Amino acid sequence: MPNIKSAKKRVKVTETKTLQNKMYKSALKTSIKKFKSAIAAGDKALAQTTYIDAVSMVDKAVTKGILHANNAARKKSQYAVSLNSLS
């Protein structure tokens, strides 16, 4: 346990930020699962709406520093390919 006041604050801030990142990452995974389940079901209308949600969540994850930009670009490309193969 840290003794210095600023170090104690850093521990508290790190715990808060870690929790926020976990919450956002969980929401991101949920939106991706919804998209993939819509693709598996073959529901094109639902897949298009969930695709928009998933892509926006991935973009926000990049700006928050949760995902790397190249990782996000790869994910978005894979989602677009799977959505286009549905038709």
Residue pairs with C-beta under 8 A, 6 or more apart in sequence:
2 8
2 10
2 11
21 64
21 66
24 60
24 61
24 64
24 66
25 61
25 66
27 57
28 57
28 58
28 61
28 66
28 67
31 50
31 53
31 54
31 57
32 54
32 57
32 58
32 75
34 50
34 53
34 54
35 47
35 50
35 51
35 53
35 54
35 79
36 82
38 46
38 47
38 50
39 47
39 82
39 83
39 86
42 86
44 86
44 87
47 83
47 86
48 83
51 79
51 80
51 83
54 79
55 76
55 79
58 67
58 72
58 75
58 76
59 72
59 76
61 67
61 72
62 68
62 69
62 72
67 75
